[in-house]
Amino acid sequence: MTQTGVFLTFEGIDGSGKSTQARLLAEHLRASGHQVVLTREPGGSPGAEEIRNLVLQGDPDRWSAETEILLFTAARRDHLERTIEPALAEGKIVICDRFADSTRMYQGLSRGNLRGLVDRLHNLMIGREPDMTLLIDMDPATGLSRAKGRQGAEERFEDFGPALQQQMRAGFLALADEFSDRFRIVDGNRDMDSVSQDVTQIVTEALQQTVHE
């Protein structure tokens, strides 16, 4: 993990509960005396939030996968410059709901084999990975039901249907194997408090290890 700060991300399919778990972890760490920045993607900075509205609302076929990759990368670059890197430089813990792994999955895998393009743009314009990624693993049917039950405006990806959620779950698990040094898989098919307890234990042990190093 970095010396100047700690960068944690949460990943998972829609409806997996990762946003809730990110918030609960932030609350726990703040109560423990840590300085924490809780943020999200797409978004997390004023410019990136504007792009969020473009990519998460509207018809599922509103953008091509290639255009989406460019939009998400632009949002991530602004987020990195204005929110993530300044907080890490101040020694804070940054907790981000989604990061580059979501783009690797949703744009790089879902509508064609564009993973190589995603990675090239990432290396060129972003150039960093999280210190740790917590994957909240969830049954796709349950996750989609939860996500659709929110009845919000940002349902563009949920509208692709259950086949996409199944593909994304398999993809995230493969990604966790590919980047096994930073991924931790948490079973999300349980009550919120049980999941939160596991997340807190994983992160607390990791933070203690960095202190001893």
N, C-alpha and C positions, 0 to 999 in steps of 0.2 A: 504494500500500500504506500501511497505517497507520504512524504514527510510534511508537506505544507497543508494537507487537508485530506479528507477521505471522501471518495466519490462512490456512492452506492446507487444502484438502479434496481427497479422492479420491472419484471417482464411477465407476460402471460397473455392468454387469449382474452377476448372481450368477455367481461362478466366474471373474471377469475377472482376478483376481490383485491387485486394488487393496489389499486388507488387507496382503498381503506387501510390496507396493511402498511402502505407507505406513510399515511397520516398517523397511524397508531405508533409506528416506530419513531417518527419525528417527535411525537408527544412524549414518549418514554425517554428518549435521549435528552430532550430539553429538561425534563424533570430531573435527570441525572446530572445536569450541569453542563451539558455540551451545547455549543453554538451550532444550530442546525438551520439549513436552508432547504425547504421543501418546495420542489418545483415539478414541472411536467413537460412532456412532449407529445405532439407538437405544441409549442408555447414556451412559457417561462420567461419571456421578455416581451416588451410591447410589440416589436416588429414580428416576432415569432407567433404571438397570439393572433395577429391579423392573418397570417398564413394559415393558422389552425382553422379559422372560419372557412377558408377556401377549400381545404382538403377534407374536412370532416362532415361537411353538410352538402346536400344536393343529391343528384342522381348518382347511383353507383358507377356509371360509365362517364361521369363528368370529365375526368382526366384520363389520359393514357398512363400506363405504369411508368413510362420514361419521364413524363412531365411531373408525376407525383414524386419521383426520386429527386428531381431537381428542387421541387418546392420544399420537401422535407429536409434536404441538405441545406438549403438556404435558411430555413427556420432554425435548424440545429446550429449552424455557424453563428447566427445572431445570439442565440441562447448561450452558447459557449462563451462568446466574447463578453457579453453583458451581465451574465448571471453566474454561470458555473465557475469559470476561471477566477474571477475576482474573489468569490467566496472561498475557493480552495487556497488562494494565495494568502487569505487571512486566517487560515488554519481551521476553517469551519468544516462540518460534515454536510455534504450535499446529498440529498435524497431525491432522486428523479424518477418519476412515474413514466416509464418508457425512455429509451434512448436508441442508439443505432441498431441494436438487435431487432427492434420492431420493424425498422426499415428493411433490414436484411430479410425478414420474413414476409411482411405484407406487400412490399413492392418487389423485393428480389426473388420471391418464390411464388407468389399467389397468381400472377398473370404472365407467366413466362419465366424462362431461366435468365433472370437479370441480376443474379447475385454478384457476378463479377463486376458489373457496372456500379452497383451499390458500394462494393468494397473499394473500387478505384476512386470514386468520388469521396468516400470516407477518408481514405488515406491522404488524398490531396487537400481536402478542405477542413477536416476535423482532427484527425491524427492522434486521437486518444481513445482509450477504452476505460470503462469503469474499473475501480479497484475491486468491487464485488458486485455481482448481479444475482438477485434473488428471483428465481422463477417460481411463480405460484402456479402449480400444475393443477388443471381443472378438467373434469369431464366436459367435452365440447357441447353436448346437448344442454347440460345444466348451465354452463357459462352463457350460451346464447339466450336461453330463457331468462336469465338474470339481466343480461344486457338489454334485451328488448323490453323487459319489464320496467326499465327506467323511463321510457317514453320521452326521451329528450330529442333535441334537434340533431345531435351528433351521432347519427346511426348509419352513416354511409357504408361503413365496412360491415356492420351487422347485417345490412340489407343484401350482402352477397350470399347469405344463407349458411346452413349447417356444414356444407361440404368445405367451405373455406375455413371454418373453425376447426374441423378435424385435421385439415392440412396444416393449419398453423400450429396446433398442438404438437403434431409429429415433428414439425420443423423446429419448434422451440426446444424440444427434447434432444433433437440432433445437434442443435446449436450448443446446448449445455454440455454435450459430449465433446464437441469440437473445442470449446473454450472451458474445459473442465477446471482449469486453474482458478477461474474467477466465478464460475456459476455455482450456486447452491439451489437445489430443488426442494421446494416445500409443498407438501400435499395440501392443496386448497379445497379438497372435498370434505371438509370438516367445518365445525362451527368457527366463527370469527376469532374467538378468544384462544382456541387451541392453535390455530394458525399463527396468531400474533405471538403466542408464547414461544413457538419454534423460531420465528423470525428474530425475536428479541435475543434469544439464546445464541443463535448463530452470529449475529452482529456483535453482541457483547463480547463473546469469546474472541472474535477477530480484532476488535478494538484493543482488548487486553494484550493480545499478542503483539500488536504494533508498539504498545508502550514498552514491553519487555525487549523488543528489538532495538 
